[in-house]
């Protein structure tokens, strides 16, 4: 019985140490004053078709406000959790300058971009097979510049950001076919 208790104590202490070192994300959300919004659609409203596969398939204008002062870089993830085969990644961008305040409609992004689930390395607009889907645009303020190769996956991006997220903001758009 004593060995089992000692093993459990070691596991708990190891977890607490890794949590304190920033190796494990705490489950609490990191939402604060930072804002992400678009002049093309309101939060939880329909994304206009020009930003989808049914239109021009260009990225919507996005604006960022109240970036925390200690931010070294920003990262952006757009995904669709309602896709039939699991969450579908539409766009990954990282090492965005901390003083960047917006992306214009269809802007040529010069920051590193990851591989989306369309197999491309840029924005891929909403294109649900049927029904209404939600599209989450998530902006992260980070305390580091990420050392991540262009074309990395969402999983690789999230792993690189782990323990370095200062704050996040979210904008949700919907689209129906």
N, CA, C and O of each residue as an XYZ file, in Angstrom:
708
protein
N       0.821     -1.192      0.000
C       0.000      0.000      0.000
C       0.862      1.252      0.000
O       0.513      2.235     -0.655
N       1.978      1.241      0.719
C       2.866      2.401      0.816
C       3.481      2.776     -0.519
O       3.646      3.962     -0.805
N       3.831      1.776     -1.362
C       4.434      2.049     -2.661
C       3.437      2.715     -3.605
O       3.815      3.587     -4.388
N       2.170      2.313     -3.538
C       1.146      2.918     -4.403
C       0.918      4.383     -4.041
O       0.770      5.234     -4.918
N       0.891      4.662     -2.744
C       0.702      6.040     -2.294
C       1.900      6.887     -2.719
O       1.728      8.011     -3.190
N       3.112      6.355     -2.556
C       4.324      7.085     -2.942
C       4.326      7.361     -4.446
O       4.701      8.454     -4.868
N       3.914      6.392     -5.254
C       3.856      6.568     -6.710
C       2.830      7.639     -7.077
O       3.071      8.457     -7.964
N       1.707      7.630     -6.404
C       0.672      8.633     -6.672
C       1.168     10.030     -6.316
O       0.905     10.986     -7.046
N       1.882     10.157     -5.203
C       2.443     11.439     -4.783
C       3.443     11.942     -5.824
O       3.443     13.127     -6.155
N       4.284     11.066     -6.337
C       5.272     11.440     -7.356
C       4.560     11.946     -8.618
O       4.963     12.953     -9.199
N       3.515     11.254     -9.031
C       2.755     11.674    -10.217
C       2.137     13.049     -9.996
O       2.207     13.904    -10.879
N       1.540     13.272     -8.844
C       0.905     14.562     -8.543
C       1.940     15.677     -8.494
O       1.716     16.750     -9.053
N       3.056     15.440     -7.843
C       4.115     16.454     -7.758
C       4.666     16.766     -9.147
O       4.901     17.931     -9.469
N       4.875     15.746     -9.968
C       5.370     15.954    -11.336
C       4.387     16.802    -12.127
O       4.800     17.710    -12.849
N       3.097     16.525    -12.006
C       2.080     17.305    -12.707
C       2.101     18.761    -12.249
O       2.031     19.673    -13.074
N       2.198     18.981    -10.947
C       2.224     20.353    -10.415
C       3.453     21.098    -10.922
O       3.354     22.273    -11.275
N       4.589     20.451    -10.964
C       5.819     21.084    -11.454
C       5.678     21.447    -12.932
O       6.021     22.561    -13.328
N       5.177     20.522    -13.752
C       5.018     20.809    -15.186
C       3.982     21.903    -15.406
O       4.140     22.720    -16.313
N       2.939     21.938    -14.607
C       1.931     22.980    -14.719
C       2.560     24.336    -14.402
O       2.318     25.316    -15.106
N       3.360     24.388    -13.348
C       4.017     25.622    -12.938
C       5.032     26.092    -13.976
O       5.236     27.296    -14.132
N       5.668     25.170    -14.683
C       6.672     25.523    -15.700
C       6.017     25.964    -17.006
O       6.716     26.412    -17.915
N       4.706     25.849    -17.122
C       4.034     26.250    -18.340
C       3.986     25.165    -19.395
O       3.645     25.441    -20.545
N       4.318     23.939    -19.032
C       4.321     22.838    -19.993
C       2.921     22.289    -20.234
O       2.676     21.633    -21.246
N       2.010     22.550    -19.317
C       0.647     22.067    -19.448
C      -0.272     23.282    -19.377
O      -0.174     24.094    -18.458
N      -1.161     23.396    -20.351
C      -2.109     24.512    -20.350
C      -3.142     24.298    -19.254
O      -3.609     23.178    -19.047
N      -3.493     25.352    -18.562
C      -4.570     25.260    -17.604
C      -5.883     25.281    -18.367
O      -5.955     25.900    -19.428
N      -6.916     24.634    -17.870
C      -8.169     24.545    -18.601
C      -8.933     25.870    -18.697
O      -9.871     25.975    -19.487
N      -8.550     26.890    -17.904
C      -9.292     28.145    -17.937
C      -9.106     28.849    -19.277
O      -8.046     28.748    -19.895
N     -10.129     29.554    -19.719
C     -10.065     30.304    -20.962
C      -9.250     31.566    -20.718
O      -9.204     32.081    -19.601
N      -8.619     32.050    -21.757
C      -7.747     33.207    -21.635
C      -8.349     34.418    -22.346
O      -7.629     35.181    -22.990
N      -9.667     34.597    -22.231
C     -10.307     35.740    -22.860
C     -10.187     36.942    -21.948
O     -10.300     36.820    -20.729
N      -9.959     38.096    -22.534
C      -9.831     39.326    -21.758
C     -10.358     40.490    -22.569
O     -11.472     40.441    -23.090
N      -9.549     41.550    -22.676
C      -9.964     42.763    -23.384
C      -9.654     42.735    -24.874
O     -10.184     43.554    -25.625
N      -8.808     41.812    -25.315
C      -8.449     41.752    -26.723
C      -9.693     41.440    -27.552
O     -10.517     40.613    -27.161
N      -9.820     42.106    -28.695
C     -11.002     41.939    -29.539
C     -10.605     41.565    -30.964
O      -9.587     42.022    -31.484
N     -11.425     40.731    -31.575
C     -11.294     40.335    -32.973
C     -12.657     40.544    -33.609
O     -13.651     39.990    -33.140
N     -12.717     41.342    -34.677
C     -13.994     41.571    -35.336
C     -13.787     41.805    -36.824
O     -12.660     41.977    -37.290
N     -14.893     41.809    -37.561
C     -14.860     41.998    -39.007
C     -15.902     43.029    -39.414
O     -16.995     43.083    -38.850
N     -15.550     43.841    -40.397
C     -16.522     44.787    -40.939
C     -17.460     44.082    -41.923
O     -18.449     44.673    -42.358
N     -17.166     42.830    -42.278
C     -17.974     42.084    -43.246
C     -19.144     41.333    -42.599
O     -20.155     41.084    -43.256
N     -19.013     40.975    -41.331
C     -20.079     40.249    -40.629
C     -19.917     40.426    -39.130
O     -18.812     40.637    -38.630
N     -21.032     40.338    -38.423
C     -21.031     40.443    -36.972
C     -20.839     39.069    -36.352
O     -21.051     38.043    -36.999
N     -20.436     39.065    -35.090
C     -20.235     37.818    -34.355
C     -21.521     36.988    -34.370
O     -22.610     37.501    -34.115
N     -21.373     35.705    -34.671
C     -22.482     34.756    -34.734
C     -23.500     35.073    -35.839
O     -24.672     34.709    -35.745
N     -23.026     35.755    -36.883
C     -23.881     36.082    -38.026
C     -23.307     35.448    -39.297
O     -22.185     34.941    -39.298
N     -24.079     35.482    -40.356
C     -23.720     34.866    -41.632
C     -22.524     35.572    -42.291
O     -22.468     36.799    -42.371
N     -21.581     34.760    -42.755
C     -20.434     35.260    -43.523
C     -20.920     35.473    -44.958
O     -21.496     34.555    -45.542
N     -20.707     36.650    -45.541
C     -21.134     36.875    -46.925
C     -20.461     35.891    -47.888
O     -19.311     35.498    -47.689
N     -21.192     35.503    -48.926
C     -20.713     34.453    -49.841
C     -19.407     34.788    -50.549
O     -18.692     33.874    -50.960
N     -19.071     36.068    -50.707
C     -17.815     36.399    -51.387
C     -16.590     35.855    -50.647
O     -15.524     35.718    -51.247
N     -16.723     35.546    -49.363
C     -15.612     35.011    -48.561
C     -15.640     33.490    -48.488
O     -14.921     32.891    -47.688
N     -16.470     32.864    -49.323
C     -16.662     31.414    -49.300
C     -16.333     30.802    -50.660
O     -16.018     31.508    -51.618
N     -16.413     29.483    -50.720
C     -16.170     28.779    -51.980
C     -17.264     29.051    -53.010
O     -17.088     28.758    -54.193
N     -18.382     29.606    -52.573
C     -19.460     29.964    -53.492
C     -19.263     31.348    -54.101
O     -20.029     31.765    -54.970
N     -18.240     32.053    -53.645
C     -17.956     33.403    -54.128
C     -16.506     33.514    -54.560
O     -15.983     32.632    -55.242
N     -15.857     34.600    -54.159
C     -14.456     34.843    -54.524
C     -13.473     34.029    -53.686
O     -12.310     33.877    -54.060
N     -13.940     33.508    -52.558
C     -13.100     32.733    -51.640
C     -11.869     33.521    -51.186
O     -10.758     32.991    -51.137
N     -12.087     34.787    -50.857
C     -11.019     35.636    -50.318
C     -11.238     35.789    -48.822
O     -12.363     35.673    -48.336
N     -10.176     36.046    -48.106
C     -10.284     36.209    -46.657
C     -11.051     37.491    -46.325
O     -10.905     38.502    -47.012
N     -11.864     37.445    -45.275
C     -12.619     38.639    -44.884
C     -11.716     39.649    -44.184
O     -10.657     39.290    -43.670
N     -12.133     40.903    -44.165
C     -11.376     41.882    -43.380
C     -11.507     41.537    -41.900
O     -12.600     41.245    -41.414
N     -10.390     41.573    -41.195
C     -10.369     41.297    -39.754
C      -9.640     42.422    -39.054
O      -8.628     42.912    -39.556
N     -10.130     42.836    -37.914
C      -9.488     43.873    -37.111
C      -9.191     43.341    -35.724
O      -9.958     42.555    -35.167
N      -8.061     43.781    -35.170
C      -7.620     43.358    -33.838
C      -7.490     44.605    -32.974
O      -6.943     45.616    -33.412
N      -7.988     44.531    -31.758
C      -7.905     45.651    -30.814
C      -7.482     45.143    -29.447
O      -7.674     43.977    -29.102
N      -6.895     46.063    -28.674
C      -6.513     45.806    -27.277
C      -5.536     44.643    -27.150
O      -5.695     43.779    -26.288
N      -4.536     44.628    -28.005
C      -3.485     43.596    -27.916
C      -2.690     43.847    -26.626
O      -2.255     44.974    -26.392
N      -2.494     42.822    -25.788
C      -1.740     43.027    -24.544
C      -0.336     43.591    -24.818
O       0.299     43.238    -25.812
N       0.129     44.457    -23.940
C       1.410     45.155    -24.111
C       2.609     44.223    -24.235
O       3.545     44.524    -24.976
N       2.599     43.112    -23.533
C       3.754     42.207    -23.530
C       3.710     41.180    -24.668
O       4.470     40.212    -24.648
N       2.839     41.376    -25.650
C       2.713     40.447    -26.777
C       3.932     40.545    -27.690
O       4.344     41.639    -28.077
N       4.501     39.394    -28.028
C       5.636     39.330    -28.970
C       5.148     39.015    -30.386
O       5.748     39.459    -31.365
N       4.052     38.244    -30.493
C       3.486     37.903    -31.802
C       2.034     37.470    -31.628
O       1.571     37.196    -30.520
N       1.334     37.417    -32.757
C      -0.050     36.960    -32.779
C      -0.155     35.732    -33.667
O       0.664     35.533    -34.565
N      -1.159     34.915    -33.414
C      -1.456     33.753    -34.262
C      -2.962     33.739    -34.507
O      -3.748     34.166    -33.661
N      -3.346     33.241    -35.681
C      -4.755     33.178    -36.056
C      -5.092     31.785    -36.560
O      -4.390     31.226    -37.403
N      -6.170     31.238    -36.033
C      -6.679     29.938    -36.484
C      -8.139     30.127    -36.874
O      -8.919     30.721    -36.129
N      -8.501     29.617    -38.047
C      -9.908     29.582    -38.455
C     -10.264     28.132    -38.697
O      -9.595     27.443    -39.468
N     -11.319     27.663    -38.040
C     -11.742     26.278    -38.259
C     -13.250     26.127    -38.139
O     -13.951     27.023    -37.670
N     -13.727     24.967    -38.576
C     -15.150     24.625    -38.605
C     -15.363     23.367    -37.775
O     -15.064     22.267    -38.240
N     -15.879     23.508    -36.544
C     -16.095     22.328    -35.701
C     -17.313     21.497    -36.113
O     -17.542     20.418    -35.567
N     -18.092     21.997    -37.072
C     -19.311     21.300    -37.484
C     -19.115     20.407    -38.713
O     -20.075     19.817    -39.208
N     -17.899     20.308    -39.195
C     -17.632     19.479    -40.373
C     -17.950     18.016    -40.053
O     -17.722     17.563    -38.931
N     -18.471     17.283    -41.025
C     -18.901     15.902    -40.771
C     -17.791     14.951    -40.319
O     -18.061     13.982    -39.609
N     -16.545     15.217    -40.723
C     -15.446     14.307    -40.366
C     -14.575     14.869    -39.252
O     -13.423     14.463    -39.105
N     -15.108     15.793    -38.468
C     -14.342     16.410    -37.393
C     -13.974     17.839    -37.771
O     -14.257     18.282    -38.884
N     -13.352     18.552    -36.857
C     -13.013     19.956    -37.080
C     -12.168     20.125    -38.339
O     -11.153     19.452    -38.518
N     -12.606     21.036    -39.207
C     -11.947     21.289    -40.492
C     -11.176     22.598    -40.383
O     -11.745     23.635    -40.042
N      -9.874     22.545    -40.674
C      -9.010     23.721    -40.574
C      -9.064     24.500    -41.892
O      -8.835     23.946    -42.968
N      -9.372     25.797    -41.781
C      -9.490     26.658    -42.955
C      -8.308     27.611    -43.130
O      -7.990     28.011    -44.249
N      -7.652     27.977    -42.008
C      -6.605     28.996    -42.127
C      -5.749     28.986    -40.871
O      -6.267     28.928    -39.756
N      -4.444     29.043    -41.058
C      -3.473     29.119    -39.962
C      -2.441     30.188    -40.316
O      -1.821     30.127    -41.378
N      -2.258     31.156    -39.438
C      -1.257     32.212    -39.636
C      -0.591     32.449    -38.289
O      -1.263     32.475    -37.258
N       0.727     32.623    -38.292
C       1.419     32.897    -37.030
C       2.566     33.874    -37.245
O       2.889     34.254    -38.370
N       3.175     34.270    -36.121
C       4.220     35.297    -36.099
C       3.751     36.592    -36.739
O       4.521     37.308    -37.380
N       2.469     36.874    -36.549
C       1.905     38.154    -36.971
C       2.469     39.210    -36.024
O       2.499     39.003    -34.810
N       2.910     40.328    -36.566
C       3.484     41.393    -35.760
C       2.515     41.826    -34.665
O       1.316     41.969    -34.905
N       3.041     42.031    -33.473
C       2.204     42.415    -32.324
C       1.565     43.787    -32.525
O       0.581     44.107    -31.858
N       2.106     44.606    -33.435
C       1.492     45.914    -33.675
C       0.589     45.925    -34.912
O       0.122     46.983    -35.333
N       0.346     44.759    -35.486
C      -0.596     44.632    -36.604
C      -2.004     44.801    -36.046
O      -2.346     44.193    -35.032
N      -2.824     45.622    -36.701
C      -4.169     45.864    -36.182
C      -5.277     45.333    -37.086
O      -6.450     45.360    -36.717
N      -4.900     44.846    -38.282
C      -5.955     44.332    -39.157
C      -5.368     43.596    -40.362
O      -4.193     43.742    -40.701
N      -6.225     42.808    -40.988
C      -5.994     42.239    -42.309
C      -7.115     42.794    -43.182
O      -8.282     42.757    -42.792
N      -6.772     43.298    -44.339
C      -7.809     43.787    -45.238
C      -8.413     42.618    -46.016
O      -7.865     41.516    -46.021
N      -9.524     42.866    -46.660
C     -10.203     41.858    -47.476
C      -9.227     41.304    -48.517
O      -8.661     42.055    -49.311
N      -9.037     39.978    -48.503
C      -8.187     39.318    -49.484
C      -6.720     39.705    -49.415
O      -5.992     39.527    -50.392
N      -6.274     40.230    -48.287
C      -4.887     40.692    -48.150
C      -3.893     39.572    -48.456
O      -4.097     38.422    -48.068
N      -2.820     39.927    -49.156
C      -1.731     38.991    -49.412
C      -0.939     38.850    -48.108
O      -0.189     39.753    -47.737
N      -1.099     37.753    -47.436
C      -0.487     37.544    -46.121
C       0.989     37.190    -46.290
O       1.332     36.236    -46.989
N       1.854     37.965    -45.644
C       3.298     37.725    -45.736
C       3.844     36.990    -44.511
O       5.030     36.667    -44.456
N       2.989     36.729    -43.541
C       3.395     35.983    -42.353
C       3.325     34.492    -42.657
O       2.631     34.091    -43.591
N       4.039     33.654    -41.881
C       3.983     32.208    -42.133
C       2.557     31.667    -42.009
O       1.801     32.054    -41.118
N       2.215     30.766    -42.923
C       0.891     30.149    -42.910
C       1.048     28.635    -42.904
O       2.003     28.088    -43.456
N       0.097     27.978    -42.271
C       0.122     26.526    -42.181
C      -0.713     25.876    -43.252
O      -1.352     26.537    -44.071
N      -0.690     24.565    -43.223
C      -1.436     23.768    -44.189
C      -2.863     23.579    -43.679
O      -3.085     23.045    -42.593
N      -3.828     24.032    -44.490
C      -5.224     23.840    -44.103
C      -5.709     22.477    -44.586
O      -4.970     21.750    -45.251
N      -6.933     22.138    -44.257
C      -7.445     20.815    -44.619
C      -7.866     20.697    -46.082
O      -8.292     19.629    -46.521
N      -7.748     21.789    -46.835
C      -7.918     21.719    -48.288
C      -6.591     21.328    -48.943
O      -6.533     21.061    -50.144
N      -5.514     21.299    -48.127
C      -4.178     20.988    -48.636
C      -3.433     22.209    -49.124
O      -2.383     22.085    -49.755
N      -3.965     23.402    -48.840
C      -3.340     24.653    -49.280
C      -2.637     25.334    -48.110
O      -2.770     24.929    -46.955
N      -1.885     26.381    -48.448
C      -1.115     27.112    -47.440
C      -1.603     28.551    -47.327
O      -0.802     29.470    -47.152
N      -2.911     28.748    -47.425
C      -3.505     30.061    -47.269
C      -4.957     29.906    -46.846
O      -5.381     28.827    -46.432
N      -5.706     30.977    -46.951
C      -7.117     30.978    -46.557
C      -7.931     30.063    -47.459
O      -7.779     30.078    -48.680
N      -8.789     29.274    -46.848
C      -9.770     28.472    -47.565
C     -11.120     28.773    -46.944
O     -11.374     28.408    -45.796
N     -11.978     29.429    -47.688
C     -13.245     29.900    -47.150
C     -14.237     28.804    -46.816
O     -14.049     27.644    -47.184
N     -15.298     29.181    -46.116
C     -16.360     28.234    -45.784
C     -16.899     27.541    -47.033
O     -17.080     28.165    -48.078
N     -17.150     26.247    -46.905
C     -17.644     25.446    -48.024
C     -18.327     24.202    -47.468
O     -17.935     23.080    -47.789
N     -19.361     24.398    -46.624
C     -19.987     23.232    -45.995
C     -20.697     22.358    -47.032
O     -21.251     22.875    -48.001
N     -20.682     21.042    -46.833
C     -21.364     20.156    -47.771
C     -22.878     20.369    -47.753
O     -23.544     20.218    -48.776
N     -23.414     20.720    -46.586
C     -24.844     21.011    -46.453
C     -25.081     21.592    -45.065
O     -24.259     21.438    -44.161
N     -26.197     22.247    -44.915
C     -26.564     22.779    -43.608
C     -25.775     24.014    -43.217
O     -24.978     24.541    -43.993
N     -26.017     24.459    -41.995
C     -25.337     25.632    -41.447
C     -24.143     25.186    -40.606
O     -24.267     24.321    -39.739
N     -22.999     25.783    -40.874
C     -21.789     25.501    -40.103
C     -21.316     26.791    -39.432
O     -21.592     27.898    -39.895
N     -20.592     26.605    -38.321
C     -19.972     27.729    -37.611
C     -18.486     27.759    -37.945
O     -17.836     26.719    -38.044
N     -17.964     28.967    -38.116
C     -16.550     29.156    -38.438
C     -15.939     30.028    -37.353
O     -16.318     31.186    -37.174
N     -14.984     29.447    -36.633
C     -14.338     30.119    -35.511
C     -13.034     30.744    -35.968
O     -12.130     30.047    -36.429
N     -12.938     32.069    -35.837
C     -11.692     32.796    -36.055
C     -11.140     33.036    -34.655
O     -11.785     33.698    -33.842
N      -9.962     32.508    -34.367
C      -9.383     32.630    -33.026
C      -8.039     33.337    -33.131
O      -7.144     32.889    -33.847
N      -7.906     34.446    -32.409
C      -6.684     35.233    -32.397
C      -5.992     35.018    -31.051
O      -6.623     35.110    -29.998
N      -4.704     34.734    -31.097
C      -3.931     34.473    -29.889
C      -2.798     35.487    -29.765
O      -2.046     35.704    -30.716
N      -2.677     36.105    -28.597
C      -1.534     36.951    -28.266
C      -0.518     36.048    -27.571
O      -0.834     35.397    -26.575
N       0.699     36.016    -28.103
C       1.730     35.105    -27.594
C       2.907     35.875    -26.991
O       3.186     37.011    -27.376
N       3.585     35.237    -26.044
C       4.748     35.866    -25.424
C       6.061     35.491    -26.112
O       7.139     35.762    -25.582
N       5.974     34.871    -27.289
C       7.167     34.473    -28.051
C       6.913     34.636    -29.553
O       5.779     34.784    -30.006
N       8.012     34.601    -30.296
C       7.970     34.442    -31.747
C       8.124     32.934    -31.949
O       9.079     32.336    -31.454
N       7.199     32.326    -32.666
C       7.229     30.871    -32.825
C       8.309     30.417    -33.799
O       8.518     31.027    -34.847
N       8.982     29.347    -33.435
C       9.950     28.694    -34.312
C       9.218     27.514    -34.946
O       9.291     26.382    -34.468
N       8.517     27.808    -36.026
C       7.639     26.834    -36.652
C       7.771     26.985    -38.156
O       7.754     28.100    -38.677
N       7.901     25.880    -38.844
C       8.061     25.917    -40.292
C       6.765     26.267    -41.005
O       5.679     25.887    -40.567
N       6.892     27.002    -42.120
C       5.743     27.282    -42.977
C       5.137     25.932    -43.374
O       5.863     24.971    -43.627
N       3.820     25.869    -43.425
C       3.153     24.632    -43.798
C       2.865     23.703    -42.637
O       2.372     22.593    -42.836
N       3.168     24.145    -41.425
C       2.875     23.322    -40.241
C       1.368     23.133    -40.089
O       0.579     23.893    -40.651
N       0.986     22.130    -39.338
C      -0.422     21.812    -39.126
C      -0.973     22.554    -37.912
O      -0.221     23.144    -37.137
N      -2.285     22.517    -37.761
C      -2.920     23.125    -36.592
C      -2.395     22.491    -35.310
O      -2.130     23.188    -34.331
N      -2.247     21.193    -35.316
C      -1.747     20.493    -34.126
C      -0.342     20.988    -33.767
O      -0.050     21.226    -32.595
N       0.521     21.142    -34.763
C       1.883     21.641    -34.527
C       1.862     23.084    -34.026
O       2.632     23.455    -33.140
N       0.973     23.891    -34.603
C       0.845     25.284    -34.156
C       0.378     25.337    -32.708
O       0.951     26.064    -31.897
N      -0.651     24.579    -32.381
C      -1.161     24.575    -31.013
C      -0.109     24.085    -30.023
O      -0.006     24.611    -28.915
N       0.658     23.096    -30.409
C       1.726     22.600    -29.541
C       2.789     23.678    -29.321
O       3.263     23.865    -28.201
N       3.161     24.383    -30.383
C       4.162     25.451    -30.273
C       3.648     26.608    -29.412
O       4.433     27.254    -28.718
N       2.352     26.873    -29.450
C       1.764     27.964    -28.656
C       1.559     27.583    -27.196
O       1.443     28.461    -26.342
N       1.513     26.304    -26.901
C       1.210     25.822    -25.557
C       2.132     26.459    -24.516
O       3.355     26.419    -24.646
N       1.531     27.040    -23.495
C       2.294     27.679    -22.423
C       2.721     29.102    -22.750
O       3.374     29.749    -21.933
N       2.362     29.604    -23.938
C       2.797     30.936    -24.357
C       1.640     31.870    -24.710
O       1.862     32.979    -25.196
N       0.420     31.430    -24.470
C      -0.745     32.249    -24.809
C      -1.023     33.225    -23.669
O      -1.284     32.821    -22.536
N      -0.963     34.507    -23.989
C      -1.256     35.557    -23.010
C      -2.761     35.782    -22.949
O      -3.360     35.855    -21.877
N      -3.351     35.889    -24.139
C      -4.778     36.168    -24.223
C      -5.286     35.700    -25.576
O      -4.507     35.537    -26.515
N      -6.593     35.485    -25.676
C      -7.182     35.118    -26.955
C      -8.497     35.850    -27.152
O      -9.154     36.270    -26.200
N      -8.857     35.989    -28.418
C     -10.130     36.599    -28.790
C     -10.752     35.714    -29.865
O     -10.051     34.968    -30.548
N     -12.059     35.803    -30.009
C     -12.741     34.911    -30.935
C     -13.864     35.636    -31.669
O     -14.558     36.483    -31.108
N     -14.016     35.278    -32.928
C     -15.117     35.769    -33.761
C     -15.717     34.551    -34.443
O     -14.995     33.737    -35.020
N     -17.032     34.425    -34.378
C     -17.703     33.284    -35.005
C     -18.590     33.795    -36.140
O     -19.392     34.712    -35.962
N     -18.424     33.179    -37.307
C     -19.301     33.455    -38.434
C     -19.989     32.162    -38.821
O     -19.492     31.078    -38.515
N     -21.117     32.263    -39.484
C     -21.829     31.075    -39.936
C     -21.973     31.129    -41.451
O     -21.886     32.192    -42.065
N     -22.194     29.956    -42.036
C     -22.475     29.901    -43.475
C     -23.332     28.680    -43.732
O     -23.151     27.632    -43.112
N     -24.274     28.830    -44.661
C     -25.217     27.751    -44.968
C     -25.290     27.531    -46.469
O     -25.275     28.476    -47.259
N     -25.370     26.251    -46.846
C     -25.552     25.882    -48.263
C     -26.751     24.991    -48.380
O     -27.093     24.558    -49.480
